Amino acid sequence: MSSFLSSEHVDIGIQKQGFVSLVGAGPGDPDLLTVKALRLIQQAEVVVYDRLVSAEIMALVNPNAERIYVGKQLDYHCVPQEQINQILAEHAEQGKHVVRLKGGDPFIFGRGGEELELLVERNIRYEVVPGITAAAGCTAYSGIPLTHREHSQSVQFITGHVKKDGENIDWSSLAKANHTLVFYMGLKQSPLISQKLLDHGLDANTACAIIEKGTTLQQRVFTSTLAELPAIAKDAVSPSLIVIGSVTELHQKLSWYNQ
């Protein structure tokens, strides 16, 4: 008997093991999916997906896959995080290949680490497929380089989900020149963000931008100064990204998308 037939014979009757692929879907444009992410969503048996995964990307999912929506938005969680963790584990324990599909990158404000911790506790195999995070994708599509020799020598990503007093952030370390700040999920907190940075010494005329629905056909970019940030935030809708720093001054010159 050939070695091929022998290995096939050995596999008969072995129970299929479940597996979870934690996949970053990028900021919205389906062309920004990685090759591996595309392959996995086309092979998945179960896809657990967020609100920020675009309809265009969901159209690429295996049509026979079970789809489970667990979207979250500001002040409303369709499915609590603990329940999402359980959904992943339970379907994997049924022997299925589960793709946990997240907008952006699963390890940048995506709670991917929390979901994997439960899988480790349950001895469930998994992999992580990085995605293009919103800060990189949305700024690139807006003609805003995150770093630039004449403008910014460093960049920092910050969650906009801050306490009402904002004291869980070291604002003094953020309020400095030659530095780019990117706030995720910060629209509602834009008055606090602006005031805290001003209080800690950042110039009121520091250039800012809000990128709404970045990398999609609905993308809009609003520019202002730090002092005016709360005013322009009133005209933007979620999902939006706040970028603070002189690199945003390059938007008009370098903008290329949807021209």
C-alpha positions as CSV (number, residue, x, y, z in Angstrom):
1,M,0.0,0.0,0.0
2,S,1.3,3.4,-0.9
3,S,2.2,6.0,1.8
4,F,-0.6,8.2,0.4
5,L,-3.2,5.6,0.9
6,S,-1.9,4.8,4.4
7,S,-2.1,8.4,5.6
8,E,-5.6,8.6,4.1
9,H,-6.6,5.5,6.0
10,V,-5.2,6.8,9.3
11,D,-7.3,10.1,8.9
12,I,-10.6,8.2,8.7
13,G,-12.7,8.5,11.8
14,I,-10.6,11.3,13.4
15,Q,-12.9,14.0,14.7
16,K,-12.5,17.3,12.9
17,Q,-11.0,20.0,15.2
18,G,-12.4,23.5,15.2
19,F,-10.2,26.5,14.4
20,V,-10.6,30.3,14.7
21,S,-9.0,32.8,12.4
22,L,-8.9,36.3,13.8
23,V,-8.9,38.4,10.7
24,G,-8.4,42.1,10.1
25,A,-10.7,43.4,7.3
26,G,-9.0,46.7,6.9
27,P,-10.7,50.2,6.9
28,G,-13.4,49.5,4.3
29,D,-12.1,49.3,0.8
30,P,-12.2,45.6,-0.2
31,D,-9.0,46.0,-2.3
32,L,-7.1,46.5,1.0
33,L,-7.9,43.0,2.2
34,T,-4.7,40.9,2.5
35,V,-4.6,37.9,0.2
36,K,-4.8,35.6,3.2
37,A,-7.8,37.4,4.6
38,L,-9.6,37.0,1.3
39,R,-8.8,33.3,1.1
40,L,-10.0,32.7,4.7
41,I,-13.4,34.5,4.4
42,Q,-14.0,32.5,1.2
43,Q,-13.3,29.2,3.0
44,A,-15.0,29.9,6.4
45,E,-17.9,27.9,7.7
46,V,-18.8,30.6,10.2
47,V,-18.1,34.3,10.0
48,V,-18.6,36.5,13.1
49,Y,-18.4,40.1,12.0
50,D,-18.5,43.7,13.2
51,R,-20.4,46.8,12.1
52,L,-17.2,48.3,10.6
53,V,-16.8,45.4,8.1
54,S,-18.1,46.9,4.8
55,A,-20.9,45.5,2.7
56,E,-18.4,45.1,-0.1
57,I,-16.2,42.9,2.0
58,M,-19.1,40.8,3.2
59,A,-20.1,40.2,-0.4
60,L,-16.8,38.3,-0.8
61,V,-17.6,35.9,2.1
62,N,-18.3,32.2,1.4
63,P,-22.1,32.2,0.4
64,N,-22.6,29.0,2.4
65,A,-21.0,30.3,5.6
66,E,-23.2,31.0,8.6
67,R,-23.0,34.7,9.3
68,I,-23.3,36.1,12.9
69,Y,-23.5,39.9,13.3
70,V,-22.1,41.2,16.6
71,G,-21.7,44.8,15.7
72,K,-21.0,47.5,18.3
73,Q,-21.4,51.2,18.1
74,L,-21.2,54.1,20.5
75,D,-23.3,53.6,23.6
76,Y,-24.9,50.5,22.1
77,H,-23.4,47.0,22.1
78,C,-25.5,44.6,20.0
79,V,-23.8,41.6,21.6
80,P,-21.7,42.0,24.8
81,Q,-18.0,41.2,24.5
82,E,-18.2,38.2,26.8
83,Q,-20.9,36.7,24.6
84,I,-18.9,37.2,21.4
85,N,-16.0,35.3,23.1
86,Q,-18.4,32.5,23.9
87,I,-19.8,32.4,20.3
88,L,-16.3,31.9,18.9
89,A,-15.4,29.2,21.3
90,E,-18.7,27.3,21.0
91,H,-18.7,27.1,17.2
92,A,-15.0,26.1,17.2
93,E,-15.8,23.3,19.7
94,Q,-18.4,22.1,17.2
95,G,-15.5,21.4,14.8
96,K,-16.1,24.4,12.5
97,H,-13.6,26.9,11.0
98,V,-14.6,30.2,12.4
99,V,-13.5,33.5,11.0
100,R,-13.7,36.4,13.4
101,L,-13.8,39.4,11.0
102,K,-13.0,42.8,12.4
103,G,-12.7,46.2,10.8
104,G,-9.1,47.5,10.7
105,D,-6.6,45.4,12.6
106,P,-7.8,43.1,15.4
107,F,-4.9,44.0,17.7
108,I,-5.4,47.8,17.5
109,F,-8.4,48.8,19.6
110,G,-10.1,45.7,18.3
111,R,-10.3,43.6,21.5
112,G,-8.7,40.8,19.6
113,G,-6.5,39.9,22.6
114,E,-9.5,39.5,24.8
115,E,-11.1,37.0,22.4
116,L,-8.0,34.9,22.1
117,E,-7.5,34.6,25.8
118,L,-10.7,32.6,26.1
119,L,-9.7,30.4,23.2
120,V,-6.4,29.6,25.0
121,E,-8.3,28.7,28.1
122,R,-10.5,26.3,26.1
123,N,-7.5,24.8,24.2
124,I,-8.9,26.0,20.8
125,R,-6.4,26.5,18.0
126,Y,-6.3,29.9,16.3
127,E,-4.4,32.2,14.1
128,V,-4.1,36.0,13.7
129,V,-4.2,37.7,10.3
130,P,-3.3,41.4,10.6
131,G,-5.3,44.0,8.7
132,I,-4.6,47.6,7.6
133,T,-5.6,49.7,10.6
134,A,-7.7,52.8,10.1
135,A,-4.9,55.2,11.0
136,A,-2.8,53.9,8.1
137,G,-5.5,53.3,5.6
138,C,-7.7,56.4,6.1
139,T,-4.8,58.9,6.2
140,A,-3.2,57.4,3.1
141,Y,-6.5,57.8,1.2
142,S,-6.6,61.4,2.5
143,G,-3.2,62.4,1.4
144,I,-2.0,62.8,5.0
145,P,1.3,61.1,5.8
146,L,1.5,60.0,9.4
147,T,5.2,61.0,9.5
148,H,7.1,63.5,7.5
149,R,10.6,64.8,8.0
150,E,9.4,68.4,8.1
151,H,6.3,67.9,10.2
152,S,6.3,64.8,12.4
153,Q,9.0,62.4,13.7
154,S,6.6,60.2,15.7
155,V,3.0,59.1,15.7
156,Q,0.7,57.9,18.4
157,F,-2.7,56.0,18.3
158,I,-5.1,56.8,21.1
159,T,-8.6,55.5,21.9
160,G,-11.3,58.2,22.0
161,H,-13.2,56.1,24.6
162,V,-11.9,58.1,27.6
163,K,-13.4,58.8,31.0
164,K,-15.5,61.8,31.3
165,D,-12.7,63.7,33.0
166,G,-10.2,62.3,30.5
167,E,-7.8,61.5,33.4
168,N,-6.9,58.0,32.1
169,I,-4.7,59.6,29.4
170,D,-1.4,61.3,29.9
171,W,-2.2,64.5,28.0
172,S,1.1,66.1,28.8
173,S,2.9,63.4,26.8
174,L,0.6,64.0,23.8
175,A,0.7,67.8,23.7
176,K,3.9,68.3,21.8
177,A,5.0,69.6,18.4
178,N,6.5,67.5,15.6
179,H,4.2,64.7,16.6
180,T,1.0,63.2,15.0
181,L,-1.9,62.1,17.1
182,V,-4.6,59.7,15.8
183,F,-7.8,59.3,17.9
184,Y,-10.0,56.3,17.2
185,M,-13.7,56.6,18.1
186,G,-13.2,60.2,19.3
187,L,-16.1,62.2,17.7
188,K,-18.2,62.4,20.8
189,Q,-15.2,63.3,22.9
190,S,-13.8,65.9,20.6
191,P,-14.5,68.8,22.9
192,L,-12.7,67.0,25.7
193,I,-9.8,66.1,23.5
194,S,-9.4,69.6,22.2
195,Q,-9.6,71.2,25.6
196,K,-7.2,68.8,27.3
197,L,-4.5,69.3,24.6
198,L,-5.0,73.1,24.8
199,D,-4.7,72.9,28.6
200,H,-1.5,71.0,28.4
201,G,0.2,73.5,26.0
202,L,-0.6,72.4,22.5
203,D,-1.0,75.5,20.2
204,A,-4.6,76.4,19.4
205,N,-3.7,76.8,15.8
206,T,-2.4,73.2,15.5
207,A,-3.8,71.7,12.3
208,C,-6.4,68.9,12.6
209,A,-8.4,66.7,10.3
210,I,-11.4,64.4,10.7
211,I,-11.6,61.6,8.2
212,E,-15.2,60.2,7.8
213,K,-15.7,56.7,6.4
214,G,-12.2,56.6,5.2
215,T,-11.2,54.5,2.1
216,T,-14.8,54.1,1.0
217,L,-16.7,56.0,-1.8
218,Q,-18.4,58.0,1.0
219,Q,-15.1,59.3,2.4
220,R,-15.1,63.0,3.5
221,V,-12.2,65.0,5.1
222,F,-12.8,68.0,7.3
223,T,-9.8,70.2,8.3
224,S,-9.5,72.8,11.0
225,T,-7.4,74.0,13.9
226,L,-7.3,72.3,17.3
227,A,-9.5,75.1,18.8
228,E,-12.1,74.6,16.1
229,L,-12.1,70.8,16.3
230,P,-15.3,70.4,18.3
231,A,-17.2,72.6,15.8
232,I,-16.2,70.5,12.7
233,A,-16.9,67.3,14.6
234,K,-20.6,68.2,14.7
235,D,-20.7,67.8,10.9
236,A,-19.1,64.4,10.9
237,V,-20.6,61.0,11.5
238,S,-19.2,57.7,12.7
239,P,-16.9,56.0,11.8
240,S,-14.5,58.9,11.8
241,L,-10.9,59.3,12.7
242,I,-9.4,62.4,14.3
243,V,-5.8,63.3,13.2
244,I,-4.0,66.1,15.0
245,G,-0.7,67.6,13.8
246,S,0.8,69.7,11.0
247,V,0.9,66.6,8.7
248,T,-2.8,67.3,8.1
249,E,-1.8,70.5,6.3
250,L,-0.7,68.3,3.4
251,H,-4.2,67.0,2.8
252,Q,-5.0,69.7,0.1
253,K,-1.7,69.2,-1.7
254,L,-1.5,65.4,-1.6
255,S,-5.2,64.4,-1.7
256,W,-5.7,61.9,-4.5
257,Y,-8.7,59.7,-3.7
258,N,-12.2,60.4,-5.0
259,Q,-11.0,63.5,-6.9
